[in-house]
Amino acid sequence: MSLGGLLLIGAVIVILVLVAVWMQRTQPPAADLVNESRTIDRGEGEAPAPRRRRRFGRRPDPVDAVAAYVALVRDIDDHPEVRRAAAETPAEHAARLRAEGRAALSLDLLAADYALARYGGVDLPAREHRRAILRWRLLRRRLPKPRPAARDADTTP
């Protein structure tokens, strides 16, 4: 019994010595580093920005992923049920529409391409720009359509 007790006390002492040595080896953070804090301004409300209409109402087709996403947001802006809220990120907007059953994975991919190119500083390959433009063409035809209203079970035709 006494041998076990001595081994236990010896193990505790070794652990305490190792902790003390380890604590002396770590350096405090440098004082000259900037303590950076980032926030996202989600805006005050959902006041729509005034838009200028082009002559004859036709805009040129987008040429890259960023322009395709911006064009899609402009195209669906007149439809409140699918419009992107002022405080929504592209990913949040795509996730909301997918959860409502209004959009498929293509909107998420278009939003991801936009975020990578616009904010991530990633140079997308030409094939990804072409895919984004094809997604824009598909989504601008599908998104603004109103969802069919659900029929009540008690109504008869």
N, C-alpha and C positions, 0 to 999 in steps of 0.2 A: 504494500500500500504506500509506503513512504517513497519507494523508488518511482512509482507512478506520479506521485505528487511533485517530486523534484523535477521529473521530465516535463510536467505541465508548466511549472513555474519557469523552467529554462526556456520552453517554447514561447511563452508570453514575453519574456525578456528579449529574446531574439527578434520577435515581431516588432516590439517597441523600438529596438535599435534600428531595424530596417526602415521603419516609418520615419524616424528622426533623420536618417541619412537621406532618404528620398525627399523629404521636405526641404532640406538644405540645398539639394541639387536643382530644384525648380526655380526659375527666375520670375520675378514679378513682371507684369506687362510693362512695356516701354511707355514712359510718360509722354513722349512726343507723338504718339499715335492719335489720330483724330477719332473721337467717339462719334461715329456716324449713325444717324437715325433716318430711316426712310418711311414715308407715309404715302398713301394713295388718296388723292383728292377725288371723292366720288361726286362732287358737284352739289348744288343746292336743290335743284328740281329737274323736272323733265321738260323744260321749255325747248320746243323744237327750234333749231337754228333756221333762219331764213335761207331759202334756196333760190338760186337763179335758174330759170328754165332756159335751155338753149332754144334757138330758133327751130321750129318744127318739132320740138320735144325729143329730139334724138341726140344721144350722147355717143361719143366714139367708144368702141369696144376697148376693154382694158388690155394692156400689153404685158402685165406681169401679175404675180400673186397679190401684191399689195393693192394694186389698182383694181383687181378683181374683187377683193373683199370690200373695198371702199365703195365700188359700184354696186355691189349687192346690198350693202347697208343703205345706200341712197335709193335703190330700187324698192326696197321693202319699207321705207320710212313712212309711206302714206298709209300703211296697214297697221293699226295699233296692236293687233293681236300678235304680230310677229316682229314688230319694231324693236330695235335694240334700245334699251333704256340708257339714259345718260350715265348712270352709275355702273353699268354692266361692262365687264371686260369681254373681249371676243369669245373667250372660252366659256364664261358664264352664260353668255347669250346663246351659244350653241348648245350648251348643256340644258338650258331651260327649254329651248324649242324641241330638243330630242326627248326630254322627259314628258313634254306635252304631246308627243307623237306627231309633231309638225315637221321635223327634219330628221334626216338619217345621218350617218357618219360623215357624209360629204361636207356638211357645214362645219363639223369639228375639224376636219382636215384642212378646209379652206381657212378657218380661223387660226389653226396651228401654223400654216404656211405664212399667213399675215404676221403673226407674232414673231416667228423666227426671223423673217426678213426685216420687219420694221423695228423690233425691239431687241432681238437677239444678235443682230449684225451678221446673220448667216447669209452667204451668197447661195441662193437656191439654184440647182441646175436648171437648164432650159426645159427639160422634160417636166419638172415640177411646176414651172410657170405655166406650161401648156395644160397640165392637169388642173391647175387652179382656175384657169380660164374656162375649161370645160365644166368644172363644178359650178362656176358662176352662172353659166348658161343654163345648166340644169336646175339650179336652185332658184333662179329668178323666175322660172316658169312655175315651179311647184310651191314655193313658200307663200306667196300672197293669197292663194286660194283659201277661202274660208272652209273650216272643218264642217262636215255634215252634222246637223243637229241630231242628237240621239232621240229616238222615238220613245214615247212613254208606252209602257205595257198595257195601260188601261184604255188607250185611244184605239178606235177601230176606224179603218178607212171608209 
